[in-house]
Amino acid sequence: MSSKFFTHRFRELLTVVVICLFATLLVAGLIAPTVAQAQVTSAGPAVYEIPLKGKVDPSMVSFLERAFSEADEAHASHIVIVLNTYGGRVDSASEIGELLRAQQIPITVFVEGKAVSAGTYIALNADYIAMQSGSTIGSAAVVDGSGTLIDNPKTISFWVDQMQEAARLHGRDVNVAAAMVDPRIEIDLSATLGKVKTVGDVIAISASEALRIGYSDFNAEDVADVLSFHDLAGRDIITMAPSAAENVASFLVNPIVSTILLILGFAGLAIELFVPGFGLPGILGAISMGLFFFGSFVSGFAGMETIVLFIVGIILVILELIVPAFGILGLLGGGAIIAGILLASPDWKTGLTSIVIALVIAIILVIIVSRTKKGRGVWNKFVLREKLTTEEGFISADSKDSLLGLEGITATPLRPAGAAFIGNERVDVVTEGGFVELNRPVVVIKAEGTWVVVREVKENV
């Protein structure tokens, strides 16, 4: 099988990868951000309503950045963030906190239901906090992915400091903020709330309690009440909403989902090298990788340079299979692929964990498929498995062994190679090194395969 065949397959594989990646990026642009505008009698610049609901994650950060950008461009008079969350990633909450603190437009967080854990930190960074009846704020203890409390003093200390700084921004009680995080703290709130926070608990307070201790500025039942409090009734309300692309990206960047995509991507592209013709494994692998980078791109983790780095890595690895480069291209390509995936991950630890898990499972899948598809793969086309032996009926050329000891006459001068008539057959021969003239008698002294060596027969005097 020539290298042209493999080059053709490489072009097919690369084309599908590029098409899938391009398509995902195109979808990101075509699925336009959703903006619903409710027209009211305008009395000034509009108010932007931004819902932050569900898990606090990188996609929420990306959505809020876009919403703030539009509010800035529209010179909005106020931003109302409708918050309802049980929390999420600490790093994402920190980023949202930075966005709120840097925003020049006044911001009110309207707690509609729950603002616990990371949601509490987000609320404390706003200029105003309004709470709906029955809503709750607090319970900001740091937990791991399974919901188990993290008792690492260093981690707790960091988050306590972050919460206290956020509370201090608008003169809220920093001790309450610390008690919302650290279960080791005991605080007496009997004067204001009629209860004592004991060791082992974290504080969660209701809307009425938050108002009494200064953790909310007013109560409201809906966004209209919030606007009335700020004397903004009658303004246009522009309600932002996550686009379809942002909703999909939020699902794709989930660590479990992204790891599954990497498994399918690695295994699919690798299996394609062992299966004749471009088929389902290669297409599935390319689409999976495309979805992985789509989620990272929309969520703000990956830029075009990251995607280009990954594609360059794929090209280098396949070139290593075509052009012998002593493993240099393979190493550079593998490094580029890993770097691209790490840069597209929320953090390097999450990315590295996903890569290791995906590679191990992908290798197992490739081994299983290569065994079940034994003898059908592309690599088998490059390997000569049959032995061309005499026992198998293969004869490379006529054997001259039977000529050993026979005499003949030179048909051409032997210098030292030439031809001779031996047993009525013209045979290509060679001497031991000397020259023999035309029509001289010779005898075969060695015959190995097609190699016939002759010696001149000297006449007796």
N, C-alpha and C positions, 0 to 999 in steps of 0.2 A: 504494500500500500504506500503510495507516494505521499510526500509532505503536502502536495496540493490538496489531497483529500482532507487532511487534518486542518489545513489552513481554511478550507471551505467551511468545515464544521465550526472552527473558531469564529469565523465571521458570522455564522448563523447565531451562535451563542451570544456573541457580543452584541449583535443587532437586537436580539430580544431583550437583553439586559438594558441597553440604552433606551429602547422603545418603552419598556415598563417604567423606567425611572422618569423619562420625559413625560409619559402619560400621567404619572402621579403628580408631577409638578404642574402640569397643565390643568389637572383637575383642581389642584389647590387654588389656581387662579380663576378657573371658571366657576367654581362654587363660591359665589360672591358672598361676602359678609352680609349677614342679615341685619337690617335696620328697619324697625317699625316706628313710624312717626304718627303720633296722635296730635292732630291740629286743634289747638285751642286758641281763644282770643289772645293774641300776643301782646305782652306788655313790656317786652324787653328781650334780652338774649335768652336762648332756650336753656332748659334744664335737661341734663343727660341722666337717664335711668339705666344703671348697669347691674344686671343680676349676677351674683356670684353664688351659685348653688351647687351642691355636691362636694366631691372630694377636692381638697386643695392640692393641686398638682401643677406641673409645668405648663399644661395647656391652659389652665386658668390664668397663669401669669401672662402668657402670650395674648390671650383674649383681652385682658385688662390693659395691656400695653396698646393694643389697637384701639380700644375704646377711648382711652385717655388721649391718644393722638387725634382722634376725630373730634373729641370735645375741645381740645386746644385749637384745632383748625376752625371750629365753629364759634370760638370765643364764648363758650357756654358760661352762664352765670353761676351754675351750681351743678354738682354731681351727687346723685343719690345712688349709693351702692346697696342693693337689696341682698342681704347676706343670710344664707341658710346653709350651714355646713356643720358636720361633725368633726371637721379637721382634716388633716392630711399630712403632707410632707412639710417638715420644718424649714427646709431650704426654700421651698416655694413660698411659704408664708413670709419668710424673711425678705424675699424679693418683692412680694406684694407690699409689705410694710415700707420698703424703700420707695416704691412707686408712689404710695400715698403721701409720704413725707415730702417728696420732691414736687408734687403737684401744686401748681399755683392757684388753681380753681378750688374754692371751698368744697369740702367733701363731708357728706353725712352718711354714716353707715346705719342703715335701717335693718335691725335684726328681726327677721321674719321667721320665727321658729327657734332655731338653734344657732349659736355662735360659740361652739365649744372648742377646746384645744387650740389648734392653729387659727380657728375663726376668731377666738378671743383676741389674739395678738393683732389680727387684721383690724378688728374694730377699734382697738386702743390707739391705732396709728391715725385714725380719721380725726377730722376737726370736731365733729359732733357724732354722738351715738344716740340713736332713737331705737326704742324697743317696743315690739308689739305685745299686747297682753298675752300671757302664757308662754312667752319666749324665755330663753335661758342663755346665760353667758357664764363662762368659766370652765372648770375641769380641764385645765391646760397641762396636765402632767404629760411628760414625754413617754411615749410607748413605742415598742418595736412593731414590725409588720404584723405580728399575731395579736397585738393589743396588750401585750404584757408590759407592765411598768418597767422602765429602765432605771436602775438604782445606781448608775454610774455617777459619782459626785461631780465629776468634771462636766458631764453633759447637763446635769440638773443645774449646776451653777451657771453655765452659759445661758440656758433658757430662762432662768430666773432673772438674770441681768437684762436679757432682751425684753422680757415682760415688764420689768420695773422701769426701764427707759421709756418704753411706749406709754406706760401709765403716767410717768412724770411729764410727758409732753404737754398734757392738758390738766395738770394738777390733780390727778387721781391718786388715791392712796396706794403707795408702792408696796406696803405690807400685804394688802389684799391681793395684789398682783402676784407676789411671791407665794402666798398661800394657795393660789390657784394652780401653782406648778409643783411645789415641793410638799410631799405628804409628811415630811419630817417636821414641818413648822406647825406650832400651835399659836393661835391668835384668838383673842377675846373680842367678839363682835356683839356682845350682849347689849351694849348701849344703843346700837343702831339696828341690829337685826334680831336681837334677842336670842343669839346662839353663840356657842364657842366652837371654833374649828379645832378639833383635837388631832393629835398625831396619828397618821395613817390615812387621813382623809384629805381631799382637795376640795376647794370651794367651788360651788356652782350656785349662782344666784338668779332669782327671777327678775322680771321686768320691774316690779314694784320695789324689790330689794335693791336693785341696781340704781334706781332713781334716788333712794334714801341715802345711799352711801356715796353718791356722786359718780357711779360707774355708767350712768346714762344721763343725757341732758334733758330728755323729755320722752314721753310715751306717745306712740302713734299707732293707728290701726291700718294705715295704708300710706302710699306715697303722697296722696293728696294732703293728708295731715302733716306730713313732713314739709311740704311746700308752704302750707299755711303757717307753720311755725316760723319759717324764714321769710314770710311776706312775699312769697313767690307764686301765689295762686294766680292762675290765669296765664302763666307762661307756657310756651310750647314745650311739650315733653317728648324728647327723642329717646326711645327705648332701644338699647343695643341688645343684640342676642348673638350667641356663638354661631358661626357659620356651620354648614354641614361638614366642611373640611375640618374645622376645629373640633367638632364632636367626634369625628372619626379618629382624628389624631390623638385625642384624649384617651380613646380606647387602645390605640396601637402602641402608645408609649408605656402602657402598663407593663411592669417588668416581666410578668408571666407571658403576656401576649408577645412582647418583643423577643423574648427568648425562644418561643415557639417559631416565630418568623425566621429567626436566625438558624434554627435547626432545619427547617424546611428549605431555607436558602442554601446552606452549606451542603446538605444531603442531596438536594435536587440537582444542583450544578455539578457536584462530584459524580453522582450516579449517571448523569447524562454522558459523561466521558466513557462509560462502560456499556452504554446501550446504543445499538446501531440506529442511526437516523435521529433526527431531532424530534423528541417526543415529550410526553407529559412531565417527566421529572425535571427537564431543563426549563420548561415553561413555568412549572410550579415554583422552582427555585428562583427564577428571575422575578416573578411576580412577588414572591415573599420578600426578597431583598428590596424590591421597589416599595412595597408597603412599609417596610422597616424605616427606610430613609424618608418616605413621605411623612410618616408620623413625626419623625425627628425634625424634619424641615418646617412643617407647619407649627410645631410646638416651640420652634426657635432654637433647638439644640444644634441642628445641622444647617450649614450654608451650602452654596453650590460648590465651594472649594472642598468640602468634606465628601460630597458625592463624587466629584471628579477624582479625588484621591482614591476612593474605593474602586472606581472603574479602572484607573491606571494600575492598581494592584492586580485586578483580574487579568488585564492584558499582559502584565509582566509574568504572571504565573503560567499562562497559556503559552507565551513565547518561550519560556523555559522548557516546555515540552516539545517545542518545534526546533528551537535553535539551541544546541548544547552550549551552556554558558557556565558549566561547573557549579551550578546551584546559585550563582550570584543573582540572576534575574528572579529565581524562585524566592530567595530570601528577601529581596527588595519588594517583590510583589506581596508576599505574605505579611511583611511589615506594614505596607501601605493599606492592605485590607483591614488588619487589626486596628491600625491607627484611625482609619476612617470610621470604623464601628465605634471605637472608644470616643471619638470626637462627637459622634451622633447620639451618644448616651447621656442620660441626665447627669451622671458623674462617673469617674473612671472605675470606682469599685463595682457599681452596678453593671457597667459595660463589660468589665473583665469577667465578672461572675457569669454573665450571660454567654460570653464567648466560650469560656471553658465548658460550661454545660452543653452548649450547642455543638461544639466540636466533638466532645465525647460521644454524644448520642448520634451525631451525624456519621461518625466513623463506624459505629456499630451498624447503622442502617446501610451504609455503603458495603460493608463486609457481607451482610446478609444478602443484599441484592446481587452483589458480584458472584456469590456462590449459587444463587438460584438461577442466575442468567449466565452460568458458566459456558464459555465457548462462543458467546454472542457479542461480547464487548468489542469496542473499538481497538483496545490494546491487543486483542487476539489477532487482529488483522495485521499487526506489525510483527508478530512473532511466528516464525516457522516452526510448527510443532511436529510435523511429520519428518521422520528420518529417512533419507534417500539411500536406503541400504539395499544390497543385493537380495537379502532375504525377503524384502518387501517388493521385489520385482523391478527395482530401479537399476538400469545400466547406463552409466554416464557416457561410455564410448566402447567401441570394440576392444576386447582384451587381446594383447599380443603375446601372451604367455606361451602359446603353442609354437612360437617361432624360435624359442630358445634352442641353440645347437645347430639350426639349419644353415646351409650355405646358400649364397646367391651371388649376383653380379651387380656392380654399381651401375645405376641408371644415369647418375649425374656425378660429377666430381664431388667428393665429400670434403668440405673445407670449414669446419669438420662435419657440418650437417649437410644432408642431401637426401637422395633417394636411391633405393636398390630394389632389384627384382629378386624376391625370395619366395620360393614355392609358387611361381607363376602369379605373384602379387606384387604390385609396386608399393613399397613401404617407405615411409619417412624414417630415416635413421640418422644416427650421429656416431662419430668415432670416439675413441678414448681421448682424443686430443690431436692426433696427427691428421695429415691429409692423404686422401686416396684418390687416384686418378680414375677416369671413366673406364668402364668395362673391365674392372679388376675384380677378382674373386674375394668375397668377404664371408665371414661366419658370424652369426648372432651369438654374442657372449653374455648379453643381459637383456631381459625383457620384463619390464615392470609397468603394467597397465598399457599406456600408449607410448611409453618410453622404450625405444629399441636401440641398443648399443652394438656396434659391429666392429670387427677387427679384420684387417687385410690378411688373406691367406698367402703366405710366401711360398713360391715354387721351389721345390728341391732341385739343387744343381748336381 
